Amino acid sequence: MKETRHERILQIIKNQEIETQEDLAEELKNRGISITQATVSRDIKELNLIKILSHNGKYKYAQVAQNKNANISALANIFKNTAISVERVDKILVVKTISASASLAAEAIDSFNLEGIAGTIAGDNTLFIAVRTDEKAEELLQEINKMINE
């Protein structure tokens, strides 16, 4: 069932511009697959789907390449192109991004497996990075600043 659902999801996003999880769930329902929002969310993560800007200026789901190194490289590029600024507030780094890009930036940071990061939380255009020590927070601040300003 899961494999079939994943195949359908990939088919849907290849042929249609799907902007939200709700849109994806609705399309699956139209094809006879009843699904919860939580399952859609898990499927999106398992399938390595990201949102990209479509030709009409709206965001849509697309699949990232399966090669892990290519994924990390693509996510680094996405981070560089979506992050606007970073500031440190104690052991938390606050990254401002372009609208609707904070979750992509968080996915990039998570994929880098950087030492000292406890976790990330993303909103629409703001990403919080919880860091375990003051020293690591300062190191990561400098690293992220370099990425943003390259």
C-alpha positions in Angstrom: 0.0 0.0 0.0 2.8 2.4 1.0 4.8 1.7 -2.2 1.7 2.3 -4.3 0.9 5.5 -2.5 4.4 6.7 -3.0 4.3 5.9 -6.7 1.0 7.9 -7.0 2.5 10.8 -5.1 5.5 11.0 -7.4 3.2 10.7 -10.4 0.9 13.5 -9.1 3.8 16.0 -8.4 5.4 15.2 -11.8 2.2 16.0 -13.7 0.6 18.7 -11.5 1.7 21.7 -9.5 0.9 20.7 -5.9 1.4 23.6 -3.5 0.3 22.1 -0.1 0.0 18.9 1.8 -3.8 19.4 1.7 -3.7 19.7 -2.1 -1.7 16.4 -2.3 -4.1 14.6 0.1 -7.1 15.8 -2.0 -5.5 14.5 -5.2 -4.8 11.2 -3.6 -8.4 11.1 -2.4 -9.5 11.8 -6.0 -7.5 8.7 -7.0 -9.1 6.5 -4.4 -6.5 6.8 -1.7 -7.8 8.1 1.7 -4.9 9.6 3.7 -4.4 11.7 6.8 -2.3 14.8 6.9 0.2 13.1 9.2 0.7 10.4 6.6 1.1 12.9 3.8 3.8 14.7 5.9 5.7 11.4 6.5 5.5 10.5 2.8 6.8 13.9 1.8 9.8 13.4 4.1 10.4 9.8 3.0 10.3 10.7 -0.7 12.7 13.6 -0.2 10.2 16.1 -1.6 11.0 19.8 -1.4 9.2 22.9 -2.5 10.6 24.7 -5.5 9.5 27.9 -7.3 7.4 27.0 -10.4 7.3 28.9 -13.6 4.1 30.7 -12.4 5.8 32.1 -9.3 4.1 29.7 -6.9 5.8 27.0 -4.9 5.2 23.3 -5.8 6.5 20.0 -4.6 9.4 18.3 -6.4 11.6 15.3 -5.7 15.3 15.8 -4.8 17.8 13.5 -6.5 18.4 10.3 -4.7 22.2 10.6 -4.5 23.0 11.7 -0.9 26.0 13.9 -1.9 23.9 15.5 -4.6 21.1 16.1 -2.0 23.5 17.8 0.4 25.0 19.9 -2.4 21.5 20.9 -3.6 20.4 21.7 -0.1 23.6 23.8 0.5 22.8 25.7 -2.7 19.2 26.1 -1.6 20.3 27.4 1.9 22.7 29.8 0.3 20.0 31.2 -2.0 17.2 31.4 0.6 19.0 32.6 3.8 19.1 36.3 4.2 20.7 36.8 7.6 21.7 35.1 10.8 22.0 36.4 14.4 22.9 34.7 17.6 20.7 35.0 20.7 22.5 33.1 23.4 22.7 29.5 22.2 20.1 29.9 19.5 20.8 31.0 16.0 18.0 32.9 14.2 18.2 32.6 10.4 15.9 34.9 8.3 15.0 33.5 4.9 13.0 34.6 1.9 9.3 33.9 2.3 8.3 30.2 2.5 11.9 29.0 2.6 12.6 28.4 6.3 11.7 24.7 6.2 14.1 24.2 3.2 16.8 26.0 5.1 16.1 23.8 8.2 16.3 20.7 6.0 19.6 21.8 4.7 21.0 22.5 8.2 19.7 19.1 9.4 21.3 17.3 6.4 24.7 18.8 7.1 24.9 16.8 10.4 26.8 19.7 12.1 28.2 19.0 15.5 26.6 20.7 18.4 23.1 21.3 17.0 20.3 20.0 19.2 17.6 20.7 16.6 15.9 23.1 14.2 12.5 24.7 14.1 11.2 26.5 11.0 8.4 28.8 10.4 7.6 30.6 7.1 10.7 32.8 6.9 12.5 32.2 10.1 14.6 29.3 11.3 15.7 28.7 14.9 18.8 26.5 15.4 19.2 25.3 19.0 22.9 24.8 19.7 24.3 22.9 22.7 27.2 25.2 23.7 28.2 28.9 23.4 31.3 28.0 21.6 29.5 25.9 19.0 26.9 28.7 18.6 29.7 31.1 17.8 31.3 28.7 15.3 28.1 28.0 13.6 27.2 31.7 13.4 30.5 32.3 11.5 30.0 29.3 9.2 26.4 30.3 8.4 27.5 33.9 7.8 30.1 32.6 5.3 27.5 30.5 3.5 25.1 33.5 3.2 27.8 36.0 2.1 29.6 33.8 -0.5 
